[in-house]
Amino acid sequence: MITLTRLSGTTFALNSDLIERVDATPDTVVTLVDGKKYVVTDSLQDIVAAVRRHRGEVLALSTFADLEPRAAPRLRLGAVPQLDRADS
C-alpha cells in the first residue's frame, strides 16, 4: 500500500496494484481499475516513486519466503533487513 493525500489534506492508504493510471491535469488524478478516481496533492512523479518503492520492498521480502521458518528474520514492510556477510 502507498499513502496519498487528498486535496482536503487527509491521508489514506491505497493498494497500488489497483491503479490503472495517474494523470496530471494539472491536479493529480489517480484512476483505479474499477473506474474510481482520487484527486490528490501528490505529484505524478511522487506516486510513481512510491509504487516502485513499495514493489521493491515486496520483492526484497519475497527472497526470504523460501527460508526455513526458524531461519527467517522477522521483517515488516518498510524495514530494510541487515544481513551478515556470512549470510549472503
C-alpha positions as CSV (number, residue, x, y, z in Angstrom):
1,M,0.0,0.0,0.0
2,I,1.1,3.6,-0.6
3,T,0.0,6.7,1.2
4,L,-1.6,9.6,-0.7
5,T,-3.0,12.9,0.4
6,R,-6.5,14.2,-0.7
7,L,-7.0,17.8,-1.6
8,S,-8.6,18.3,1.8
9,G,-5.4,17.3,3.5
10,T,-6.4,13.9,4.8
11,T,-4.1,11.0,4.0
12,F,-5.2,7.5,3.0
13,A,-3.5,4.2,2.0
14,L,-4.1,2.8,-1.4
15,N,-3.4,-0.6,-2.8
16,S,-1.1,0.3,-5.6
17,D,-1.9,-2.9,-7.5
18,L,-5.4,-1.4,-8.3
19,I,-4.0,1.7,-10.0
20,E,-4.8,1.8,-13.7
21,R,-3.3,5.2,-14.4
22,V,-2.2,8.5,-12.9
23,D,-2.9,11.8,-14.8
24,A,-1.5,15.3,-14.0
25,T,-4.3,17.6,-15.4
26,P,-2.9,19.9,-13.5
27,D,-4.3,18.2,-10.4
28,T,-3.1,14.7,-10.0
29,V,-5.9,12.2,-10.6
30,V,-5.4,8.5,-9.7
31,T,-7.8,6.2,-11.6
32,L,-8.3,2.7,-10.3
33,V,-9.1,-0.4,-12.4
34,D,-12.7,-0.2,-11.3
35,G,-13.0,3.4,-12.5
36,K,-12.9,5.1,-9.1
37,K,-10.9,8.3,-9.2
38,Y,-9.0,10.1,-6.4
39,V,-7.7,13.7,-6.8
40,V,-4.6,14.0,-4.7
41,T,-1.9,16.6,-3.9
42,D,0.9,14.2,-4.6
43,S,2.7,14.7,-7.9
44,L,2.7,12.0,-10.6
45,Q,6.4,11.5,-10.1
46,D,5.9,11.0,-6.3
47,I,3.2,8.4,-6.9
48,V,5.3,6.5,-9.4
49,A,8.3,6.6,-7.0
50,A,6.1,5.3,-4.1
51,V,4.7,2.5,-6.3
52,R,8.3,1.5,-7.3
53,R,9.5,1.6,-3.7
54,H,6.6,-0.5,-2.5
55,R,7.0,-3.1,-5.2
56,G,10.8,-3.2,-4.5
57,E,10.0,-3.9,-0.8
58,V,7.7,-6.7,-1.7
59,L,10.3,-8.3,-4.0
60,A,13.0,-7.9,-1.4
61,L,10.9,-9.5,1.3
62,S,9.9,-12.4,-1.0
63,T,13.6,-13.5,-1.1
64,F,13.1,-14.7,2.5
65,A,9.9,-16.7,1.7
66,D,11.8,-19.9,0.9
67,L,13.8,-19.9,4.1
68,E,13.0,-22.3,6.9
69,P,10.7,-20.7,9.5
70,R,13.4,-20.8,12.2
71,A,16.0,-19.1,10.0
72,A,13.7,-16.4,8.5
73,P,14.3,-12.9,10.0
74,R,11.3,-11.1,11.4
75,L,10.5,-8.4,8.9
76,R,7.9,-5.6,8.3
77,L,7.2,-3.8,5.1
78,G,9.3,-0.7,5.1
79,A,12.0,-2.3,7.1
80,V,15.4,-2.9,5.5
81,P,16.9,-6.2,6.7
82,Q,20.6,-6.1,7.7
83,L,22.3,-9.3,6.7
84,D,25.7,-10.5,7.9
85,R,28.2,-11.1,5.1
86,A,28.4,-14.7,6.1
87,D,24.6,-15.0,5.4
88,S,24.8,-13.7,1.9
